[in-house]
Structures are given as structure tokens and as C-alpha cells.
Amino acid sequence: MIKSELVQRIAEQNPHLYQRDVENIVNAILDEITEALMRGDRVELRGFGAFSVKNRPARVGRNPRTGQKVDVDEKYVPFFKTGKEMRERLNGGVDHGEDED
């Protein structure tokens, strides 16, 4: 599902809202999550999951085509961990014992 499909589905389920208003709401939510991650905060949506940022330190990698060494800079990457409720729903109500943070 892409963002425009999400907006369309929410608008269909809420006919009292204009589609442009739903789009503004979805954009506002995603922007807030992005801003929080940029600040280094963790975003937890109970039952859905948690977004956080992980640091990947600088390292020396290899170009897979040539085998030549390449310096890879330090970077921060977004990380998502599903919540217990979502895992249970995806697995038909069976939790496979994965611990939650």
C-alpha cells in the first residue's frame, strides 16, 4: 500500500471528511514521526510498533564488483519493531515468544 492508497481508504471509511483533509492528517502524522526520529526520539504506537534510530558506525567495506576497499561513512538509519498485538494478528493469534522492548 502506498500513501495515496492509505489516504483514499481512510477517506472512504470517513465520508464526512474531505480527501484533502485526510491527506493533510496523514502527512502531519508522518511528518511528526520523522521530526521525532530526527531529534533522536523513539516513537511508539501501542499495538502497532515502535520507530527508533540506530547508529551504524563508519567502517571499511568492499565494492562487490571490483573487491576494492571503500570507506563507508557513519550513518543513522530508521528501525521499526512490530508491537505484540500486530505480531499476534499477523501470525493468527500465535506469538512465537519474541520479546518486546
HULINCOR-V403947 format. One record per backbone hydrogen bond with DSSP energy under -0.5 kcal/mol. CO is the residue of the C=O (numbers start at 1). NH is the residue of the N-H. If there is no record, write none. Layout:
BEGIN
co = <CO;CO>
nh = <NH;NH>
END
This chain:
BEGIN
co = <2;2;3;4;5;6;7;8;9;10;14;18;19;20;21;22;23;24;25;26;27;28;29;30;31;32;33;34;35;36;37;42;43;43;44;45;45;47;48;49;50;51;52;54;55;56;59;59;61;62;63;68;70;71;72;75;77;79;81;83;84;85;86;87;88;89;91;93;94>
nh = <5;6;7;8;9;10;11;12;13;14;17;22;23;24;25;26;27;28;29;30;31;32;33;34;35;36;37;38;39;41;40;44;45;51;46;48;49;86;83;45;81;43;79;77;57;75;61;72;70;64;67;63;61;73;59;56;54;52;50;87;88;89;90;91;93;92;94;95;96>
END
